[in-house]
Amino acid sequence: MRLRARPSLFRALGRREPPEVVTISGRTYRQVEVLKHDSWAATARYADDDGHQVACKFGRRQPLLFLPAAWLGRRLARKEADLLRFLSDVDGLPAWSGPVYVDGRELDTVVAH
């Protein structure tokens, strides 16, 4: 049974999907799989040519009806990145990977670990 796709209103990136290629700390990563794409975020797994993997969480950018929502995506990504940096010394927790770039532009609604 095939499920119907969610309407773009209920997807963090609207009709778009997470990008195929991202750059983090000077390394290029290619998308391996999209793990989820719901109302709040789209999360995808990426790997570089050496097999190093990161998870990127793309916060909401799609407006809610007529209300802008990118501010919410920026705020949530910033808070999550701050928390990952704060807890960086705790064993077993993912480390913040750094700012995420696509086509040379930093994406402020994304956090990677």
ChimeraX attribute file (.defattr): number of C-alpha atoms within 10 A of each C-alpha:
attribute: neighborCount
match mode: 1-to-1
recipient: residues
	/A:1	3
	/A:2	4
	/A:3	5
	/A:4	6
	/A:5	8
	/A:6	13
	/A:7	10
	/A:8	16
	/A:9	15
	/A:10	18
	/A:11	24
	/A:12	27
	/A:13	23
	/A:14	19
	/A:15	12
	/A:16	11
	/A:17	15
	/A:18	20
	/A:19	13
	/A:20	14
	/A:21	16
	/A:22	24
	/A:23	19
	/A:24	16
	/A:25	10
	/A:26	11
	/A:27	11
	/A:28	15
	/A:29	21
	/A:30	17
	/A:31	19
	/A:32	16
	/A:33	14
	/A:34	17
	/A:35	12
	/A:36	12
	/A:37	22
	/A:38	17
	/A:39	20
	/A:40	20
	/A:41	23
	/A:42	22
	/A:43	23
	/A:44	22
	/A:45	19
	/A:46	22
	/A:47	19
	/A:48	17
	/A:49	10
	/A:50	7
	/A:51	9
	/A:52	10
	/A:53	16
	/A:54	22
	/A:55	21
	/A:56	23
	/A:57	24
	/A:58	28
	/A:59	29
	/A:60	29
	/A:61	21
	/A:62	23
	/A:63	18
	/A:64	17
	/A:65	8
	/A:66	7
	/A:67	8
	/A:68	12
	/A:69	17
	/A:70	19
	/A:71	15
	/A:72	15
	/A:73	21
	/A:74	19
	/A:75	14
	/A:76	20
	/A:77	23
	/A:78	16
	/A:79	12
	/A:80	16
	/A:81	21
	/A:82	14
	/A:83	13
	/A:84	20
	/A:85	15
	/A:86	12
	/A:87	14
	/A:88	14
	/A:89	11
	/A:90	10
	/A:91	8
	/A:92	7
	/A:93	11
	/A:94	16
	/A:95	19
	/A:96	20
	/A:97	17
	/A:98	16
	/A:99	17
	/A:100	21
	/A:101	18
	/A:102	14
	/A:103	10
	/A:104	9
	/A:105	10
	/A:106	14
	/A:107	17
	/A:108	18
	/A:109	22
	/A:110	25
	/A:111	26
	/A:112	24
	/A:113	16
